[in-house]
């Protein structure tokens, strides 16, 4: 039986003021101000700083990280190199006259640091024979590691303990490049779960069985995972179809039980035959539904689609929907009527928010191809309390081409709503579709001319799209 591997140790993080003070003391003999310090270390073979003495500290906003180390007396400087631990790409390679270096910090990245002490000819000190190597990561702490195999069986043998607080987000790591199956529907029993590959440059793959899917009853995230849903006839993700209202388990400030997050990030899903998500006609509302940096391939059989929609909310809806830097495309004979559909009674005040909080709908830098048939969305019930941001997208042969009007509830924006538009393409059956009555930004009216859409290559060759860098950025990387 595979046992769950837990991490229970915690690292002490010193306040920034204390760390800064230590650095001033540690690097005193490299100070280049009015005072001069001379090392007593001469004619020596120097060593690189010990791994345990190298500190990594993130900035407050998480965008940067500072690498620091104690002075090696008699050194002439340091050679520092930082690599992406997955791809091996060089991030920084530099010679440092000091004891620290601040570099950029990327989310969920494994790093490899090499730090070598340089010699000092004036003191006849020789450089360190080898660098010190330190591996570090910006991944949030792992709750458990799942070996390659059947995910359903793993959680049957290693269930989340009943004593685990459902307020905690549990990060499960899949093996880089690992091959997994999902033989039956997987229910996490109201726990918040992240399924992620521990190396974002080498995704694990999950092959779903015909009756398998992910049951969502609290926050759920797929991150750096590839899913093959080619044989699955159920929605890839399905909200828990409760028999008894979970009033004593999940928050319900007004009319709906709230799930904070459903996220598909840096993942690829292929062969979706029906819906991507279905709420099972229950009173679920997802506060934030996010698709980012992902490719989703649809091979639709219309009879498998729930509530006529690819993302199907029949009993509930979403407060904030966002899709960015992603591609969704269709190669099947069938299709869904809608891309995204809510229960028309969904409004922010019925979720427990003020109407001034708005429902947000954000589409930025996406490519859509043959998605939906006749409609796009039904936002009419929430249009008076919505904020729309629709920038740099390409729609080709989607719905009836009237994307902007459909997105805005047939254009019925209320006085409390806002909208920001720009650089969108609406190309339908070989010609530009006029959306200017509703999309008030600059509209690209030419064919994006995808390189080979039938085989999943959506590189635009149209001059307007290339000039304005629109659509999913992954297709622009070679242009």
C-alpha positions in Angstrom: 0.0 0.0 0.0 1.3 3.4 -0.9 1.6 5.7 2.1 1.1 9.4 2.0 4.2 11.4 2.7 3.7 14.4 5.0 5.8 17.4 5.7 5.5 18.7 9.2 8.6 20.8 9.6 8.4 24.6 9.4 11.1 27.2 8.7 11.6 30.3 10.8 11.4 33.5 8.7 13.3 36.4 10.2 11.8 39.9 9.9 13.4 41.9 7.1 15.0 44.5 9.4 16.8 41.7 11.3 18.0 40.1 8.1 19.3 43.5 6.8 21.2 44.1 9.9 22.9 40.7 9.7 24.0 41.4 6.2 25.7 44.7 7.1 27.7 42.9 9.8 28.5 39.9 7.7 29.8 41.8 4.7 31.8 44.4 6.6 35.1 43.6 5.0 33.7 44.1 1.5 32.4 47.6 2.3 33.6 50.2 -0.2 32.7 53.4 1.7 35.0 55.8 3.6 36.3 53.1 6.0 38.7 50.4 4.7 38.8 46.8 6.0 41.6 44.4 5.3 41.2 40.7 5.7 43.8 38.7 7.8 43.2 35.7 5.5 46.2 35.4 3.1 47.8 32.7 1.0 44.7 30.5 1.5 42.5 28.1 -0.5 39.0 29.6 0.0 35.8 27.7 0.4 32.3 28.6 -0.9 29.7 29.6 1.6 28.0 26.6 3.3 24.6 25.6 1.9 23.0 26.1 5.3 24.3 29.6 5.5 22.7 30.7 2.2 19.3 32.4 2.8 16.5 33.0 0.3 13.9 35.7 1.3 10.8 36.6 -0.8 9.7 40.2 -1.2 6.4 41.3 0.4 4.6 41.1 -3.0 6.3 37.8 -4.0 7.7 39.2 -7.2 11.3 39.1 -6.1 13.6 37.1 -3.9 16.9 38.0 -2.3 19.7 35.5 -2.0 22.2 36.3 0.8 25.2 34.7 2.4 27.9 35.5 5.0 31.2 36.9 3.9 34.1 34.6 3.2 37.0 36.5 4.5 39.7 37.2 2.0 37.4 36.6 -1.0 37.6 38.7 -4.2 33.9 38.3 -4.9 31.5 35.5 -5.7 30.2 33.8 -8.9 26.5 33.3 -8.7 24.4 31.3 -11.1 20.6 30.5 -10.8 18.9 27.9 -13.0 15.4 26.8 -13.6 15.5 23.4 -11.8 13.1 21.9 -14.3 14.3 23.1 -17.7 17.9 23.9 -16.8 17.6 27.4 -18.3 19.9 30.0 -16.9 18.0 32.7 -15.0 21.0 34.7 -13.7 24.7 34.3 -14.0 26.8 37.1 -12.5 29.8 38.1 -10.5 28.9 39.7 -7.2 31.0 42.1 -5.2 28.9 41.8 -2.0 26.9 39.3 -0.1 23.5 39.4 -1.7 21.7 39.4 -5.0 18.0 40.1 -5.7 16.4 38.3 -8.6 12.9 37.8 -10.0 10.7 35.2 -8.3 8.3 33.1 -10.3 5.4 31.2 -8.8 5.7 27.4 -8.5 9.3 27.1 -9.7 12.1 24.9 -8.7 15.5 26.6 -8.6 19.1 25.5 -8.5 21.6 27.9 -7.1 25.4 27.6 -7.6 27.5 30.0 -5.5 31.3 29.9 -5.7 33.9 32.1 -3.8 36.4 33.8 -6.1 40.0 34.3 -5.3 41.8 37.5 -4.3 45.2 37.9 -6.1 46.2 40.8 -3.9 46.0 38.5 -0.9 47.2 35.4 -2.8 43.9 33.7 -2.0 42.8 31.0 -4.4 39.2 30.6 -5.5 37.0 27.8 -4.1 37.5 24.5 -5.8 33.8 24.0 -6.3 30.6 26.0 -6.0 28.0 25.3 -3.3 24.8 24.0 -4.7 21.4 24.8 -3.1 18.1 23.7 -4.5 15.0 25.8 -3.5 11.4 26.2 -4.6 8.6 28.6 -4.6 6.0 25.9 -4.5 3.7 26.2 -1.6 4.1 23.4 0.9 3.2 19.9 -0.3 0.6 18.0 1.7 1.3 14.7 0.1 3.0 13.0 -2.9 1.1 10.6 -5.1 3.0 7.9 -7.0 2.1 7.1 -10.5 -1.0 4.9 -10.8 -4.8 5.2 -10.3 -5.8 8.4 -8.4 -9.1 6.9 -7.3 -7.4 3.9 -5.8 -4.8 6.1 -4.1 -7.4 8.2 -2.3 -9.4 5.1 -1.4 -6.2 3.8 0.3 -5.1 7.2 1.6 -8.3 9.2 2.4 -8.0 12.7 3.6 -8.3 12.4 7.4 -11.7 13.5 8.9 -9.7 15.6 11.4 -8.2 17.7 8.6 -9.9 21.2 8.6 -11.8 21.8 5.4 -10.5 25.4 5.5 -7.0 24.2 4.7 -5.9 24.0 1.0 -4.2 20.6 0.5 -1.5 20.5 -2.2 -1.0 17.0 -3.6 2.1 16.6 -5.8 2.1 14.3 -8.9 5.4 12.9 -10.2 7.0 14.9 -13.1 6.2 13.1 -16.3 4.1 10.6 -14.3 1.4 8.5 -15.9 -1.9 8.4 -13.9 -5.4 7.0 -14.5 -8.7 7.9 -12.9 -10.9 4.9 -12.9 -13.9 6.3 -11.0 -15.3 9.6 -9.9 -13.1 11.2 -7.3 -14.8 13.0 -4.4 -12.7 14.9 -1.9 -15.5 15.2 0.7 -15.7 19.0 1.1 -11.9 19.4 1.3 -9.9 22.0 -0.7 -7.6 20.2 -3.0 -4.8 21.2 -5.5 -3.6 18.5 -7.8 -0.3 19.6 -9.3 2.9 18.3 -10.9 5.9 19.1 -8.8 7.8 20.3 -11.9 5.8 22.6 -14.0 8.0 22.0 -17.1 7.3 18.2 -17.1 3.5 17.7 -16.6 2.0 14.5 -15.3 -0.8 13.0 -17.4 -4.1 11.8 -16.1 -6.2 9.5 -18.4 -9.8 9.5 -17.3 -12.0 6.4 -17.6 -15.5 6.5 -19.2 -17.3 6.9 -15.9 -14.7 9.0 -14.1 -14.5 12.7 -13.2 -13.5 15.1 -10.5 -16.3 15.8 -8.0 -16.0 19.4 -6.7 -17.5 20.2 -3.3 -15.0 22.9 -2.2 -12.0 24.7 -3.8 -10.4 22.6 -6.6 -7.3 23.3 -8.7 -5.6 21.5 -11.6 -2.1 22.9 -12.0 0.6 21.7 -14.4 -1.4 18.6 -15.3 -2.4 17.2 -18.6 -5.8 15.4 -18.7 -6.9 13.0 -21.4 -10.7 12.9 -21.3 -11.2 11.2 -24.7 -13.2 8.3 -23.4 -15.0 10.2 -20.6 -18.7 10.8 -21.1 -19.2 12.7 -17.9 -18.3 16.4 -17.3 -14.6 16.6 -16.5 -15.5 18.4 -13.3 -18.9 18.0 -11.6 -20.2 19.7 -8.5 -21.2 17.4 -5.7 -24.9 16.4 -6.1 -25.8 16.5 -2.4 -29.0 14.9 -1.1 -29.0 16.8 2.1 -28.0 20.5 2.1 -24.5 20.9 3.5 -25.6 23.8 5.7 -23.3 22.9 8.6 -20.3 22.4 6.3 -20.2 24.9 3.5 -20.8 28.7 3.7 -24.2 29.9 2.5 -24.6 33.6 3.3 -27.7 34.0 1.1 -29.2 31.7 -1.6 -26.1 29.7 -2.6 -23.4 27.5 -1.2 -20.1 29.2 -1.9 -17.0 27.5 -3.4 -14.1 30.0 -3.4 -12.1 28.7 -6.4 -12.2 26.4 -9.3 -9.0 26.8 -11.2 -7.4 25.2 -14.3 -3.9 26.7 -14.6 -1.1 25.8 -17.0 -2.8 22.6 -17.8 -4.0 20.9 -21.1 -7.2 18.9 -21.4 -8.0 17.0 -24.6 -11.0 15.1 -25.9 -13.8 16.7 -23.9 -16.9 15.0 -25.2 -19.5 16.9 -23.1 -19.2 19.7 -20.5 -16.0 20.9 -18.8 -17.9 21.7 -15.6 -21.5 21.0 -14.5 -23.1 22.1 -11.2 -25.6 19.2 -11.1 -28.5 21.7 -10.9 -27.6 22.4 -7.3 -27.3 25.7 -5.5 -23.6 26.1 -5.9 -21.9 29.4 -6.7 -18.2 29.5 -7.5 -16.7 32.8 -6.4 -13.7 32.7 -8.8 -13.6 30.4 -11.8 -10.3 30.7 -13.5 -8.8 29.2 -16.7 -5.2 30.4 -17.3 -2.3 29.4 -19.6 -4.2 26.3 -20.7 -5.3 24.5 -23.9 -8.6 22.7 -23.9 -9.6 20.5 -26.9 -13.3 19.7 -27.4 -14.5 16.6 -29.3 -18.1 17.1 -28.5 -21.0 14.6 -28.7 -24.0 16.9 -28.2 -25.9 14.4 -26.1 -23.2 14.4 -23.5 -23.4 18.2 -22.9 -25.1 19.3 -19.7 -27.6 22.2 -19.7 -26.5 22.9 -23.3 -23.3 24.5 -22.1 -19.6 23.8 -22.0 -19.3 25.4 -18.6 -22.8 24.6 -17.3 -24.4 26.2 -14.2 -28.0 25.2 -14.1 -28.8 25.7 -10.4 -26.1 28.3 -9.6 -23.4 30.4 -11.2 -20.1 32.3 -10.9 -19.3 35.6 -9.3 -15.9 36.2 -11.1 -15.1 34.4 -14.3 -11.7 34.8 -15.9 -10.0 33.2 -18.8 -6.5 34.3 -19.9 -3.7 33.2 -22.3 -5.6 30.1 -23.2 -6.9 28.2 -26.3 -10.2 26.4 -26.5 -11.1 24.6 -29.8 -13.5 22.1 -31.2 -12.9 19.2 -33.6 -16.0 17.2 -32.9 -19.2 16.8 -34.9 -21.4 18.1 -32.1 -21.3 21.2 -30.0 -22.7 22.9 -27.0 -25.2 25.8 -27.5 -23.4 28.0 -24.9 -19.9 28.4 -23.9 -20.9 29.6 -20.4 -24.3 29.5 -18.8 -25.7 30.5 -15.4 -29.0 30.2 -13.7 -30.6 33.5 -14.4 -31.3 34.3 -10.8 -27.6 34.6 -10.0 -26.7 38.1 -8.7 -24.0 39.2 -6.4 -26.4 40.3 -3.7 -27.9 36.8 -3.7 -24.4 35.4 -3.0 -24.0 37.6 0.1 -22.1 40.5 -1.6 -23.1 44.1 -2.2 -24.3 44.9 -5.7 -21.3 47.4 -5.9 -19.0 44.4 -5.7 -20.1 43.4 -9.3 -19.9 40.1 -11.1 -16.8 40.2 -13.3 -16.3 38.6 -16.7 -12.7 38.8 -18.0 -11.4 37.5 -21.3 -7.8 38.5 -22.1 -5.5 37.1 -24.8 -7.4 34.0 -25.8 -8.0 32.0 -28.9 -11.4 30.3 -29.5 -12.1 28.1 -32.5 -15.5 26.5 -33.3 -16.7 26.8 -29.7 -20.5 26.9 -29.1 -23.4 26.8 -31.6 -25.7 29.8 -31.9 -25.1 31.4 -28.5 -22.2 32.3 -26.3 -23.5 33.1 -22.8 -26.6 34.1 -20.9 -25.7 36.9 -18.7 -29.0 38.8 -18.8 -29.9 38.0 -15.2 -26.7 39.6 -13.9 -26.1 42.3 -16.5 -27.0 45.2 -14.2 -24.2 44.3 -11.8 -21.4 43.2 -14.1 -18.0 44.5 -15.1 -16.7 43.2 -18.4 -13.0 43.2 -19.5 -12.6 41.8 -23.0 -9.2 42.4 -24.6 -7.0 40.9 -27.3 -9.1 37.8 -28.1 -9.7 35.9 -31.3 -13.0 34.2 -32.0 -13.2 32.1 -35.2 -16.5 30.3 -36.2 -17.8 30.6 -32.6 -21.6 30.7 -31.8 -23.2 33.0 -34.4 -20.3 35.4 -34.4 -22.2 37.9 -32.3 -20.0 37.3 -29.3 -20.1 40.8 -27.7 -23.9 41.0 -27.7 -24.3 37.5 -26.4 -21.7 38.1 -23.7 -23.5 41.2 -22.5 -26.9 39.6 -22.1 -28.1 40.7 -25.6 -26.6 44.1 -24.9 -28.8 44.9 -21.9 -26.1 46.5 -19.7 -27.5 48.2 -16.7 -26.5 51.6 -15.3 -24.3 49.8 -12.7 -22.3 47.9 -15.2 -18.9 48.7 -16.9 -17.1 47.3 -19.9 -13.6 47.6 -21.3 -13.0 46.3 -24.9 -10.1 46.3 -27.3 -8.3 44.4 -30.1 -10.8 41.6 -30.5 -11.3 39.6 -33.7 -14.8 38.1 -34.6 -14.3 36.0 -37.7 -17.2 33.9 -38.9 -17.5 31.7 -41.9 -14.9 33.6 -43.9 -15.9 37.1 -43.0 -15.7 39.6 -40.2 -18.8 39.8 -38.0 -19.8 43.3 -37.0 -19.8 43.6 -33.2 -19.2 47.3 -33.0 -22.6 48.1 -31.5 -21.5 46.4 -28.3 -17.7 46.1 -28.5 -16.7 49.8 -28.2 -12.9 49.2 -28.5 -10.8 48.7 -31.6 -11.9 45.6 -33.5 -9.7 43.7 -35.9 -11.7 43.0 -39.0 -9.4 40.7 -40.9 -8.9 36.9 -41.0 -6.4 35.7 -38.4 -5.6 32.9 -40.8 -4.5 30.2 -38.4 -1.6 28.1 -39.6 -3.3 24.6 -39.3 -6.4 24.7 -37.0 -7.5 21.2 -38.0 -4.4 19.9 -36.4 -4.4 22.2 -33.4 -2.0 24.8 -34.7 -3.5 28.3 -34.1 -0.5 30.4 -35.0 -2.1 33.5 -36.6 -0.6 34.6 -39.9 -2.9 37.6 -40.3 -0.9 40.9 -40.2 -3.3 42.7 -37.8 -3.2 39.9 -35.2 0.5 39.7 -35.5 1.0 43.4 -35.2 -1.2 43.7 -32.1 -0.1 40.4 -30.6 -3.6 39.1 -30.0 -4.9 35.7 -29.1 -3.3 33.1 -26.9 0.4 34.3 -26.6 1.7 30.7 -26.9 1.0 30.9 -30.7 3.0 34.2 -31.0 6.2 32.8 -29.4 7.8 32.2 -32.8 6.6 35.3 -34.5 
